């Protein structure tokens, strides 16, 4: 019997990509789902895609709002009685060099990708600790393992998610609560369509689309299946998706020299921007 059967699972960014695939597959395992997204239309499409027997509720949510996330935790607890898993999946990207990114663009990026995860963790962790049961799954990225040019703000956010989650590995020992850090690689999601490009990115829209088509290859269904299998096996770190394992080993074996290797592999720093689609 699946460890998810009958469990209440919160998934942010469930309107598309990895979040939608997680919802579909976990519904098939008998989980009870609290699904949220900032886009209510796409979220409703996810709800409609679930099996008719699925137990799920949808919530419109901006994860960059502390008040909204904490209210969401209260709402889910009220509607379901308790919560067993929270998957902090919602994310976005902005493309540009650190020199050209405006502070406001970096703040927007961190608001969604990093503060959204912090809020989700802080909102549900006290509940998990009180019941001595729970699992926090934070979606980082391969860009939380290596720093890519033109992805500085995204790198900051995903390295932050990694640091937060790895800290929890030690702090939660013996509490009955665990934390999982996920590092997806080139996942074929719509982030290349929804992401922002700053004025100094130097990337034309057609060029960006072409690179996304050649680099974002792993279907979200495969990524979601890897995440679910990793959670079931008790993994602390889950690496999944196109080029993810190679980048993970590159960061370990050449911690200082990997930027040079990345440029050689990509032949141009511009080509690395296509790997931005590593989240929902």
C-alpha positions as YAML, in Angstrom:
chain: A
units: angstrom
residues:
- id: 1
  name: UNK
  ca: [0.00, 0.00, 0.00]
- id: 2
  name: UNK
  ca: [1.34, 3.43, -0.93]
- id: 3
  name: UNK
  ca: [2.64, 5.62, 1.88]
- id: 4
  name: UNK
  ca: [0.53, 8.39, 0.32]
- id: 5
  name: UNK
  ca: [-2.83, 6.61, 0.58]
- id: 6
  name: UNK
  ca: [-5.24, 8.68, 2.64]
- id: 7
  name: UNK
  ca: [-2.57, 11.30, 3.41]
- id: 8
  name: UNK
  ca: [-3.19, 15.02, 2.93]
- id: 9
  name: UNK
  ca: [-0.67, 16.53, 0.53]
- id: 10
  name: UNK
  ca: [-0.27, 20.25, -0.15]
- id: 11
  name: UNK
  ca: [1.16, 21.10, -3.58]
- id: 12
  name: UNK
  ca: [1.91, 24.68, -4.61]
- id: 13
  name: UNK
  ca: [2.31, 25.60, -8.27]
- id: 14
  name: UNK
  ca: [-0.10, 22.79, -9.16]
- id: 15
  name: UNK
  ca: [-1.55, 24.56, -12.20]
- id: 16
  name: UNK
  ca: [0.99, 23.18, -14.67]
- id: 17
  name: UNK
  ca: [4.24, 21.31, -15.20]
- id: 18
  name: UNK
  ca: [5.70, 19.28, -12.37]
- id: 19
  name: UNK
  ca: [3.00, 20.41, -9.95]
- id: 20
  name: UNK
  ca: [0.19, 19.17, -12.17]
- id: 21
  name: UNK
  ca: [1.94, 15.85, -12.80]
- id: 22
  name: UNK
  ca: [2.52, 15.38, -9.07]
- id: 23
  name: UNK
  ca: [-1.17, 16.00, -8.42]
- id: 24
  name: UNK
  ca: [-2.26, 13.51, -11.05]
- id: 25
  name: UNK
  ca: [0.08, 10.75, -9.89]
- id: 26
  name: UNK
  ca: [-0.51, 11.25, -6.17]
- id: 27
  name: UNK
  ca: [-4.26, 11.23, -6.73]
- id: 28
  name: UNK
  ca: [-3.77, 7.84, -8.33]
- id: 29
  name: UNK
  ca: [-2.06, 6.67, -5.14]
- id: 30
  name: UNK
  ca: [-5.04, 7.62, -3.01]
- id: 31
  name: UNK
  ca: [-3.73, 10.88, -1.59]
- id: 32
  name: UNK
  ca: [-6.03, 13.72, -0.55]
- id: 33
  name: UNK
  ca: [-4.85, 16.85, -2.28]
- id: 34
  name: UNK
  ca: [-4.76, 20.56, -1.43]
- id: 35
  name: UNK
  ca: [-3.72, 22.15, -4.72]
- id: 36
  name: UNK
  ca: [-2.78, 25.79, -5.18]
- id: 37
  name: UNK
  ca: [-1.55, 28.11, -7.90]
- id: 38
  name: UNK
  ca: [-1.55, 31.82, -8.58]
- id: 39
  name: UNK
  ca: [-3.33, 31.11, -11.90]
- id: 40
  name: UNK
  ca: [-6.85, 29.96, -11.06]
- id: 41
  name: UNK
  ca: [-7.61, 28.99, -14.68]
- id: 42
  name: UNK
  ca: [-4.67, 26.59, -15.02]
- id: 43
  name: UNK
  ca: [-5.40, 25.25, -11.54]
- id: 44
  name: UNK
  ca: [-8.95, 24.41, -12.56]
- id: 45
  name: UNK
  ca: [-7.54, 22.58, -15.58]
- id: 46
  name: UNK
  ca: [-5.45, 20.47, -13.21]
- id: 47
  name: UNK
  ca: [-8.54, 19.72, -11.12]
- id: 48
  name: UNK
  ca: [-10.42, 18.66, -14.24]
- id: 49
  name: UNK
  ca: [-7.59, 16.34, -15.25]
- id: 50
  name: UNK
  ca: [-7.82, 14.29, -12.04]
- id: 51
  name: UNK
  ca: [-9.66, 11.01, -11.81]
- id: 52
  name: UNK
  ca: [-13.30, 11.43, -10.85]
- id: 53
  name: UNK
  ca: [-12.64, 9.55, -7.60]
- id: 54
  name: UNK
  ca: [-9.84, 11.89, -6.53]
- id: 55
  name: UNK
  ca: [-10.26, 13.86, -3.31]
- id: 56
  name: UNK
  ca: [-8.92, 17.33, -4.00]
- id: 57
  name: UNK
  ca: [-9.59, 20.99, -3.28]
- id: 58
  name: UNK
  ca: [-8.14, 23.97, -5.12]
- id: 59
  name: UNK
  ca: [-6.91, 27.27, -3.68]
- id: 60
  name: UNK
  ca: [-5.71, 30.36, -5.51]
- id: 61
  name: UNK
  ca: [-2.43, 31.34, -3.85]
- id: 62
  name: UNK
  ca: [0.42, 33.80, -4.29]
- id: 63
  name: UNK
  ca: [3.28, 32.09, -2.47]
- id: 64
  name: UNK
  ca: [5.27, 35.33, -2.29]
- id: 65
  name: UNK
  ca: [2.71, 36.65, 0.21]
- id: 66
  name: UNK
  ca: [3.47, 35.62, 3.79]
- id: 67
  name: UNK
  ca: [-0.06, 36.38, 4.94]
- id: 68
  name: UNK
  ca: [-1.58, 34.37, 2.09]
- id: 69
  name: UNK
  ca: [0.59, 31.30, 2.72]
- id: 70
  name: UNK
  ca: [-0.10, 31.22, 6.46]
- id: 71
  name: UNK
  ca: [-3.82, 31.67, 5.81]
- id: 72
  name: UNK
  ca: [-3.57, 28.84, 3.28]
- id: 73
  name: UNK
  ca: [-2.15, 26.55, 5.96]
- id: 74
  name: UNK
  ca: [-5.08, 27.42, 8.22]
- id: 75
  name: UNK
  ca: [-7.57, 26.88, 5.39]
- id: 76
  name: UNK
  ca: [-6.15, 23.48, 4.45]
- id: 77
  name: UNK
  ca: [-6.10, 22.34, 8.07]
- id: 78
  name: UNK
  ca: [-9.72, 23.47, 8.45]
- id: 79
  name: UNK
  ca: [-10.80, 21.69, 5.25]
- id: 80
  name: UNK
  ca: [-8.87, 18.43, 5.70]
- id: 81
  name: UNK
  ca: [-8.32, 18.18, 9.44]
- id: 82
  name: UNK
  ca: [-4.55, 17.76, 9.18]
- id: 83
  name: UNK
  ca: [-1.66, 17.75, 6.72]
- id: 84
  name: UNK
  ca: [1.07, 15.13, 6.15]
- id: 85
  name: UNK
  ca: [3.12, 16.41, 3.20]
- id: 86
  name: UNK
  ca: [3.80, 19.87, 1.80]
- id: 87
  name: UNK
  ca: [5.47, 20.12, -1.61]
- id: 88
  name: UNK
  ca: [6.81, 23.66, -2.11]
- id: 89
  name: UNK
  ca: [6.89, 23.52, -5.89]
- id: 90
  name: UNK
  ca: [5.75, 26.95, -7.13]
- id: 91
  name: UNK
  ca: [8.47, 28.85, -8.95]
- id: 92
  name: UNK
  ca: [9.45, 31.22, -11.73]
- id: 93
  name: UNK
  ca: [12.56, 32.58, -13.42]
- id: 94
  name: UNK
  ca: [14.05, 35.85, -14.60]
- id: 95
  name: UNK
  ca: [16.91, 35.87, -17.11]
- id: 96
  name: UNK
  ca: [19.73, 38.39, -17.06]
- id: 97
  name: UNK
  ca: [23.20, 39.10, -15.75]
- id: 98
  name: UNK
  ca: [23.62, 40.32, -12.18]
- id: 99
  name: UNK
  ca: [24.91, 43.58, -13.62]
- id: 100
  name: UNK
  ca: [21.75, 44.17, -15.66]
- id: 101
  name: UNK
  ca: [19.06, 42.75, -13.37]
- id: 102
  name: UNK
  ca: [17.14, 45.43, -11.52]
- id: 103
  name: UNK
  ca: [16.83, 45.03, -7.77]
- id: 104
  name: UNK
  ca: [13.06, 44.80, -8.23]
- id: 105
  name: UNK
  ca: [13.49, 41.83, -10.59]
- id: 106
  name: UNK
  ca: [15.72, 40.02, -8.09]
- id: 107
  name: UNK
  ca: [13.22, 40.76, -5.31]
- id: 108
  name: UNK
  ca: [10.40, 39.33, -7.43]
- id: 109
  name: UNK
  ca: [12.44, 36.20, -8.14]
- id: 110
  name: UNK
  ca: [13.32, 35.63, -4.49]
- id: 111
  name: UNK
  ca: [9.75, 36.38, -3.42]
- id: 112
  name: UNK
  ca: [8.40, 33.44, -5.41]
- id: 113
  name: UNK
  ca: [11.24, 30.90, -5.36]
- id: 114
  name: UNK
  ca: [12.82, 31.43, -1.95]
- id: 115
  name: UNK
  ca: [10.41, 33.27, 0.33]
- id: 116
  name: UNK
  ca: [7.58, 31.14, -1.01]
- id: 117
  name: UNK
  ca: [9.44, 28.04, 0.17]
- id: 118
  name: UNK
  ca: [10.35, 29.64, 3.50]
- id: 119
  name: UNK
  ca: [6.73, 30.65, 4.10]
- id: 120
  name: UNK
  ca: [5.46, 27.20, 3.13]
- id: 121
  name: UNK
  ca: [7.97, 25.55, 5.45]
- id: 122
  name: UNK
  ca: [7.26, 27.85, 8.38]
- id: 123
  name: UNK
  ca: [3.49, 27.65, 7.96]
- id: 124
  name: UNK
  ca: [3.29, 23.85, 8.07]
- id: 125
  name: UNK
  ca: [6.33, 22.82, 10.13]
- id: 126
  name: UNK
  ca: [4.78, 23.59, 13.56]
- id: 127
  name: UNK
  ca: [1.85, 21.33, 12.66]
- id: 128
  name: UNK
  ca: [4.17, 18.52, 11.63]
- id: 129
  name: UNK
  ca: [6.24, 18.82, 14.78]
- id: 130
  name: UNK
  ca: [3.15, 18.81, 16.99]
- id: 131
  name: UNK
  ca: [1.85, 15.59, 15.42]
- id: 132
  name: UNK
  ca: [5.40, 14.14, 15.12]
- id: 133
  name: UNK
  ca: [4.71, 13.27, 11.51]
- id: 134
  name: UNK
  ca: [5.20, 15.09, 8.25]
- id: 135
  name: UNK
  ca: [7.39, 15.64, 5.22]
- id: 136
  name: UNK
  ca: [8.51, 18.90, 3.66]
- id: 137
  name: UNK
  ca: [9.50, 18.57, 0.00]
- id: 138
  name: UNK
  ca: [11.27, 21.63, -1.39]
- id: 139
  name: UNK
  ca: [11.88, 21.96, -5.11]
- id: 140
  name: UNK
  ca: [15.31, 23.42, -5.75]
- id: 141
  name: UNK
  ca: [17.02, 22.89, -9.13]
- id: 142
  name: UNK
  ca: [20.28, 21.79, -10.70]
- id: 143
  name: UNK
  ca: [20.88, 25.54, -10.54]
- id: 144
  name: UNK
  ca: [20.93, 25.03, -6.79]
- id: 145
  name: UNK
  ca: [24.03, 22.88, -7.38]
- id: 146
  name: UNK
  ca: [25.87, 24.93, -10.00]
- id: 147
  name: UNK
  ca: [25.84, 28.62, -10.81]
- id: 148
  name: UNK
  ca: [24.83, 29.41, -14.40]
- id: 149
  name: UNK
  ca: [25.46, 32.68, -16.24]
- id: 150
  name: UNK
  ca: [22.32, 34.76, -16.89]
- id: 151
  name: UNK
  ca: [20.54, 32.90, -14.09]
- id: 152
  name: UNK
  ca: [21.96, 34.77, -11.11]
- id: 153
  name: UNK
  ca: [18.68, 35.59, -9.39]
- id: 154
  name: UNK
  ca: [17.41, 32.07, -10.00]
- id: 155
  name: UNK
  ca: [20.68, 30.62, -8.67]
- id: 156
  name: UNK
  ca: [20.37, 32.67, -5.50]
- id: 157
  name: UNK
  ca: [16.85, 31.42, -4.91]
- id: 158
  name: UNK
  ca: [17.59, 27.76, -5.59]
- id: 159
  name: UNK
  ca: [20.84, 27.66, -3.60]
- id: 160
  name: UNK
  ca: [18.80, 29.19, -0.79]
- id: 161
  name: UNK
  ca: [16.17, 26.45, -1.03]
- id: 162
  name: UNK
  ca: [18.94, 23.88, -0.89]
- id: 163
  name: UNK
  ca: [20.53, 25.47, 2.17]
- id: 164
  name: UNK
  ca: [17.22, 25.68, 3.98]
- id: 165
  name: UNK
  ca: [16.37, 22.04, 3.30]
- id: 166
  name: UNK
  ca: [19.79, 20.63, 4.14]
- id: 167
  name: UNK
  ca: [19.72, 22.54, 7.42]
- id: 168
  name: UNK
  ca: [16.40, 20.84, 8.22]
- id: 169
  name: UNK
  ca: [18.00, 17.41, 7.70]
- id: 170
  name: UNK
  ca: [19.91, 17.91, 10.95]
- id: 171
  name: UNK
  ca: [17.39, 19.98, 12.86]
- id: 172
  name: UNK
  ca: [14.52, 17.54, 12.31]
- id: 173
  name: UNK
  ca: [16.38, 14.40, 13.31]
- id: 174
  name: UNK
  ca: [14.35, 12.42, 15.84]
- id: 175
  name: UNK
  ca: [11.21, 14.55, 15.45]
- id: 176
  name: UNK
  ca: [9.28, 12.26, 13.10]
- id: 177
  name: UNK
  ca: [9.40, 14.99, 10.46]
- id: 178
  name: UNK
  ca: [11.68, 14.87, 7.43]
- id: 179
  name: UNK
  ca: [12.77, 17.20, 4.65]
- id: 180
  name: UNK
  ca: [13.53, 16.41, 1.02]
- id: 181
  name: UNK
  ca: [15.41, 18.57, -1.49]
- id: 182
  name: UNK
  ca: [14.65, 18.03, -5.18]
- id: 183
  name: UNK
  ca: [17.05, 19.14, -7.94]
- id: 184
  name: UNK
  ca: [15.32, 18.87, -11.33]
- id: 185
  name: UNK
  ca: [17.29, 19.35, -14.54]
- id: 186
  name: UNK
  ca: [15.91, 20.29, -17.97]
- id: 187
  name: UNK
  ca: [12.19, 19.61, -17.46]
- id: 188
  name: UNK
  ca: [9.82, 20.37, -20.32]
- id: 189
  name: UNK
  ca: [7.54, 22.84, -18.58]
- id: 190
  name: UNK
  ca: [6.14, 26.22, -19.57]
- id: 191
  name: UNK
  ca: [8.61, 28.23, -17.51]
- id: 192
  name: UNK
  ca: [10.31, 29.42, -20.70]
- id: 193
  name: UNK
  ca: [6.99, 31.02, -21.69]
- id: 194
  name: UNK
  ca: [6.18, 32.48, -18.28]
- id: 195
  name: UNK
  ca: [9.68, 33.56, -17.27]
- id: 196
  name: UNK
  ca: [10.90, 37.14, -17.46]
- id: 197
  name: UNK
  ca: [13.89, 38.53, -19.34]
- id: 198
  name: UNK
  ca: [15.55, 41.69, -18.14]
- id: 199
  name: UNK
  ca: [16.52, 44.38, -20.66]
- id: 200
  name: UNK
  ca: [20.18, 43.42, -20.50]
- id: 201
  name: UNK
  ca: [19.76, 39.67, -20.92]
- id: 202
  name: UNK
  ca: [20.95, 39.75, -24.54]
- id: 203
  name: UNK
  ca: [18.58, 36.90, -25.40]
- id: 204
  name: UNK
  ca: [16.15, 37.28, -28.27]
- id: 205
  name: UNK
  ca: [12.76, 35.65, -27.81]
- id: 206
  name: UNK
  ca: [13.16, 33.35, -30.83]
- id: 207
  name: UNK
  ca: [16.62, 32.30, -29.67]
- id: 208
  name: UNK
  ca: [15.31, 31.61, -26.19]
- id: 209
  name: UNK
  ca: [12.46, 29.49, -27.57]
- id: 210
  name: UNK
  ca: [14.83, 27.48, -29.78]
- id: 211
  name: UNK
  ca: [17.20, 26.74, -26.91]
- id: 212
  name: UNK
  ca: [14.31, 25.76, -24.66]
- id: 213
  name: UNK
  ca: [13.15, 23.25, -27.27]
- id: 214
  name: UNK
  ca: [16.58, 21.62, -27.41]
- id: 215
  name: UNK
  ca: [17.39, 21.64, -23.69]
- id: 216
  name: UNK
  ca: [14.10, 21.17, -21.85]
- id: 217
  name: UNK
  ca: [13.57, 17.53, -22.73]
- id: 218
  name: UNK
  ca: [12.38, 15.54, -19.71]
- id: 219
  name: UNK
  ca: [8.57, 15.29, -19.51]
- id: 220
  name: UNK
  ca: [7.10, 16.53, -16.21]
- id: 221
  name: UNK
  ca: [5.47, 13.12, -15.71]
- id: 222
  name: UNK
  ca: [8.90, 11.48, -15.50]
- id: 223
  name: UNK
  ca: [10.15, 14.10, -13.08]
- id: 224
  name: UNK
  ca: [7.08, 13.72, -10.87]
- id: 225
  name: UNK
  ca: [7.46, 9.93, -10.87]
- id: 226
  name: UNK
  ca: [11.10, 10.27, -9.77]
- id: 227
  name: UNK
  ca: [10.11, 12.64, -6.97]
- id: 228
  name: UNK
  ca: [7.37, 10.33, -5.71]
- id: 229
  name: UNK
  ca: [9.63, 7.28, -5.87]
- id: 230
  name: UNK
  ca: [12.38, 9.16, -4.03]
- id: 231
  name: UNK
  ca: [10.03, 10.20, -1.24]
- id: 232
  name: UNK
  ca: [8.77, 6.63, -0.89]
- id: 233
  name: UNK
  ca: [12.35, 5.36, -0.62]
- id: 234
  name: UNK
  ca: [13.21, 7.86, 2.09]
- id: 235
  name: UNK
  ca: [15.67, 9.86, -0.01]
- id: 236
  name: UNK
  ca: [16.85, 13.22, 1.31]
- id: 237
  name: UNK
  ca: [18.06, 14.48, -2.07]
- id: 238
  name: UNK
  ca: [16.39, 13.69, -5.39]
- id: 239
  name: UNK
  ca: [18.17, 14.55, -8.64]
- id: 240
  name: UNK
  ca: [16.08, 14.12, -11.77]
- id: 241
  name: UNK
  ca: [15.80, 15.29, -15.37]
- id: 242
  name: UNK
  ca: [17.92, 16.09, -18.41]
- id: 243
  name: UNK
  ca: [21.63, 16.58, -17.55]
- id: 244
  name: UNK
  ca: [20.83, 16.69, -13.82]
- id: 245
  name: UNK
  ca: [23.12, 13.83, -12.77]
- id: 246
  name: UNK
  ca: [25.99, 15.17, -14.87]
- id: 247
  name: UNK
  ca: [25.69, 18.62, -13.33]
- id: 248
  name: UNK
  ca: [25.43, 17.18, -9.83]
- id: 249
  name: UNK
  ca: [28.67, 15.25, -10.27]
- id: 250
  name: UNK
  ca: [30.35, 18.20, -11.97]
- id: 251
  name: UNK
  ca: [29.63, 20.37, -8.94]
- id: 252
  name: UNK
  ca: [31.16, 17.74, -6.65]
- id: 253
  name: UNK
  ca: [34.23, 16.85, -8.68]
- id: 254
  name: UNK
  ca: [35.12, 20.34, -9.89]
- id: 255
  name: UNK
  ca: [33.64, 22.73, -7.33]
- id: 256
  name: UNK
  ca: [35.81, 25.64, -8.43]
- id: 257
  name: UNK
  ca: [36.46, 24.82, -12.09]
- id: 258
  name: UNK
  ca: [32.98, 23.78, -13.26]
- id: 259
  name: UNK
  ca: [32.08, 27.24, -14.72]
- id: 260
  name: UNK
  ca: [34.84, 26.81, -17.29]
- id: 261
  name: UNK
  ca: [33.60, 23.31, -18.12]
- id: 262
  name: UNK
  ca: [30.03, 24.56, -18.49]
- id: 263
  name: UNK
  ca: [31.10, 27.21, -20.97]
- id: 264
  name: UNK
  ca: [33.01, 24.62, -22.97]
- id: 265
  name: UNK
  ca: [30.03, 22.28, -23.03]
- id: 266
  name: UNK
  ca: [27.59, 24.99, -23.99]
- id: 267
  name: UNK
  ca: [30.07, 26.73, -26.35]
- id: 268
  name: UNK
  ca: [28.39, 30.00, -25.48]
- id: 269
  name: UNK
  ca: [27.06, 31.34, -22.18]
- id: 270
  name: UNK
  ca: [23.84, 32.15, -23.97]
- id: 271
  name: UNK
  ca: [23.02, 28.52, -24.52]
- id: 272
  name: UNK
  ca: [23.01, 27.84, -20.82]
- id: 273
  name: UNK
  ca: [19.93, 29.99, -20.34]
- id: 274
  name: UNK
  ca: [17.77, 27.28, -21.87]
- id: 275
  name: UNK
  ca: [18.24, 25.10, -18.83]
- id: 276
  name: UNK
  ca: [16.16, 27.54, -16.80]
- id: 277
  name: UNK
  ca: [13.06, 25.36, -17.02]
- id: 278
  name: UNK
  ca: [13.80, 23.24, -14.02]
- id: 279
  name: UNK
  ca: [10.73, 23.98, -11.98]
- id: 280
  name: UNK
  ca: [6.98, 24.01, -12.29]
...
